[in-house]
């Protein structure tokens, strides 16, 4: 017997690495000191740019959104999803990305599929000025079903210590600004798939008039990065706190940035969620409070600003090309929870 007969194709792995090298090189920034294929990725920190540099790291996955990619045979969006998700996770603490690593695991390695996934990763890295420094591609026969894979991302960014955003300065009366999502982003897919594919009986190619397109395209809409929109506000010191609205929705994520004795009052009538959320709620018979815990409901990032900074912040957001931003609530006295206006 040989390794290939047991399910691991070393030649396919080598071919995958060969393709990935070209994609990764296109993301390299001046700090990169190593090539793809080294045991570790080398990155030189430009410490002259920072008085007291703080590294900020995060890791995450795409979740069961991957099931939609498997069903549709489209794999070029989930890579960008994981990059943008990770970028936002460190952005809320004021950090800009330095480099990214990915982990791709599958039962039987297909260089074509792996290349599509990494095309998305590389695109996300380029758009965020983030180097794809390395990663791992694991072939694990018998562990994943044929045609399936999992992907995780790991990011490291940097911020000056006196520029860290931690929410400690938030006080009652501060204003909540919501930035629009592009749909579900990377959370709530287990519930969404059950409603759309099991309850409604749709397929990924089913065109649904309420959605304005087919189900697969709507569900695979890429997770947005808010780096370019938010960066000018960070430079001008206009933001006290930020919440990336991921798993747990607004209900669970917004309290993570609130200090003790502060709560949030959110007006759900202040914006119109994308049609997919209304369809999910109606067809699934989902209660409103569950919708706000399972999904982002059309708000991908929430900024907390002092009242005197709101107009300027909105102008800068609009100047960055973001039109669907607005005030969605304010901070009140309370115990780190979200209340919804009736």
ZILIN-V781031 format. One record per residue. RES is the residue in one letter. PHI is phi in degrees with one decimal (NA if undefined). OMEGA is omega as a letter, one per 20 degrees, with the letter a starting at -180 (none if undefined). Layout:
BEGIN
<<RES PHI OMEGA> <RES PHI OMEGA>>
END
This chain:
BEGIN
<<X NA r> <X -134.6 a> <X -62.3 a> <X -63.3 r> <X -64.5 r> <X -86.5 r> <X 113.6 a> <X -111.6 a> <X -105.8 a> <X -63.8 r> <X -64.0 r> <X -64.2 r> <X -63.7 r> <X -64.6 r> <X -64.9 r> <X -62.1 r> <X -62.2 r> <X -59.4 a> <X -69.0 a> <X -65.4 a> <X -54.7 a> <X -65.8 r> <X -67.6 a> <X -67.5 a> <X -57.0 a> <X -68.6 a> <X -101.0 a> <X -61.8 r> <X -110.3 a> <X -58.2 a> <X -77.0 a> <X -74.5 a> <X -118.9 a> <X -134.1 r> <X -102.3 r> <X -63.9 a> <X 112.1 r> <X -71.3 r> <X -67.2 r> <X -139.0 r> <X -90.3 a> <X -106.5 a> <X -141.6 r> <X -93.2 a> <X -81.2 r> <X -83.5 a> <X -70.4 r> <X -65.6 a> <X -79.0 a> <X -129.5 r> <X -73.9 a> <X -142.1 a> <X -66.4 r> <X -121.8 r> <X -86.5 r> <X -123.2 a> <X -124.3 r> <X -154.8 r> <X -140.3 r> <X -162.1 r> <X -131.7 a> <X -96.7 r> <X 71.2 a> <X -79.8 r> <X -58.6 r> <X -58.7 r> <X -60.5 r> <X -69.2 r> <X -62.4 r> <X -61.9 a> <X -65.0 a> <X -89.1 a> <X 72.3 a> <X -111.3 a> <X -122.5 a> <X -89.9 a> <X -101.1 a> <X -68.0 r> <X -65.4 r> <X -65.9 r> <X -54.8 a> <X -69.8 r> <X -63.9 a> <X -63.2 r> <X -59.2 a> <X -66.6 r> <X -58.5 r> <X -63.9 a> <X -63.3 r> <X -90.2 r> <X -60.8 a> <X -64.5 r> <X -102.7 r> <X 90.6 a> <X -91.4 r> <X -100.4 a> <X -73.5 r> <X -105.8 a> <X -149.5 a> <X -136.0 r> <X -129.5 r> <X -123.7 r> <X -127.6 a> <X -117.4 a> <X -122.9 a> <X -150.5 r> <X -77.2 r> <X -131.9 a> <X -74.7 r> <X -109.9 r> <X -56.1 a> <X -65.8 r> <X -67.0 r> <X -58.9 r> <X -64.1 r> <X -59.8 a> <X -61.2 a> <X -72.1 r> <X -56.6 r> <X -66.9 r> <X -59.7 a> <X -63.0 r> <X -62.1 r> <X -61.9 r> <X -64.4 r> <X -59.9 a> <X -67.0 a> <X -104.6 a> <X 62.5 a> <X -120.2 a> <X -79.7 r> <X -82.4 a> <X -84.4 a> <X 170.1 r> <X 166.8 a> <X -143.7 r> <X -117.1 a> <X -112.2 r> <X -100.9 a> <X -129.1 a> <X -60.8 r> <X 84.2 a> <X -98.4 r> <X -116.6 r> <X -67.2 r> <X -56.5 r> <X 84.2 a> <X -115.0 r> <X -154.1 r> <X -130.6 r> <X -136.3 r> <X -129.9 a> <X -127.8 a> <X -134.4 a> <X -129.0 r> <X -129.4 r> <X -130.2 a> <X -142.7 r> <X -152.9 r> <X -68.4 a> <X -56.4 a> <X -77.3 r> <X -110.2 r> <X -62.4 r> <X -98.3 a> <X -127.4 r> <X 79.2 a> <X -66.2 a> <X -89.2 a> <X -69.2 r> <X -136.1 r> <X -55.3 a> <X 104.0 r> <X -64.0 a> <X -108.5 r> <X -100.7 r> <X -111.3 a> <X -102.3 r> <X -107.5 a> <X -68.1 r> <X -90.3 r> <X -100.7 a> <X 131.4 a> <X -73.9 a> <X 59.8 a> <X -128.5 a> <X -137.5 r> <X 88.4 a> <X -73.5 r> <X -63.8 r> <X -71.5 a> <X -62.0 a> <X -65.1 r> <X -64.5 a> <X -67.5 a> <X -77.1 a> <X -92.0 a> <X -92.8 a> <X -71.2 a> <X -84.0 a> <X 75.1 r> <X -75.5 r> <X -111.3 a> <X -65.9 a> <X -94.4 r> <X -69.5 r> <X -88.4 a> <X -117.3 a> <X -59.9 a> <X -63.3 a> <X -91.1 a> <X 72.5 a> <X 177.4 a> <X -86.6 a> <X -61.1 a> <X -61.0 a> <X -63.1 a> <X -65.8 a> <X -72.3 a> <X -93.5 r> <X -54.3 a> <X -64.7 r> <X -62.6 a> <X -78.3 r> <X -99.1 a> <X -106.1 a> <X -58.2 a> <X -67.1 a> <X -73.1 a> <X -85.9 a> <X -52.3 r> <X -60.7 r> <X -68.8 r> <X -67.5 r> <X -60.8 a> <X -94.0 r> <X 66.0 a> <X -94.6 a> <X -117.4 r> <X -94.2 a> <X -164.0 r> <X -144.6 r> <X -128.8 r> <X -84.1 a> <X -88.9 a> <X -117.0 a> <X -57.8 a> <X 105.2 r> <X 63.4 r> <X -63.9 a> <X -56.7 a> <X -96.5 a> <X -89.8 a> <X -62.0 r> <X -61.4 a> <X -64.2 a> <X -107.1 a> <X -88.9 r> <X -76.6 r> <X -57.4 r> <X 71.6 r> <X -123.7 r> <X -134.6 a> <X -124.3 r> <X -110.6 a> <X -108.0 r> <X -99.1 a> <X -69.0 r> <X -91.7 a> <X -79.7 r> <X -146.7 r> <X -109.4 r> <X -63.9 r> <X -56.3 a> <X -56.7 a> <X -60.7 a> <X -72.2 r> <X -64.4 r> <X -63.1 r> <X -61.2 a> <X -66.6 a> <X -70.1 a> <X -74.5 a> <X -93.8 a> <X 59.4 a> <X -92.0 r> <X -66.2 a> <X -60.5 a> <X -65.3 r> <X -71.1 r> <X -58.8 a> <X -76.1 r> <X -97.8 a> <X -94.6 a> <X -127.6 r> <X -80.5 r> <X 58.8 r> <X 94.1 r> <X -119.3 a> <X -91.8 a> <X -148.6 r> <X -117.8 r> <X -104.0 r> <X -112.3 a> <X -129.1 r> <X -65.8 a> <X -52.7 a> <X -71.9 a> <X -104.3 a> <X -64.3 a> <X -60.1 r> <X -65.4 r> <X -61.0 r> <X -64.9 r> <X -64.4 a> <X -68.3 r> <X -62.8 r> <X -63.8 r> <X -65.6 r> <X -83.9 r> <X 96.3 a> <X -96.7 a> <X -98.6 a> <X -93.7 r> <X -125.2 r> <X -172.2 r> <X -74.6 a> <X -120.5 r> <X 162.5 a> <X -153.7 r> <X -88.8 r> <X -127.5 r> <X -74.2 a> <X 165.4 a> <X -112.8 r> <X 46.8 r> <X -145.9 a> <X -106.1 r> <X -109.6 r> <X -114.8 r> <X -65.3 r> <X -82.3 none>>
END
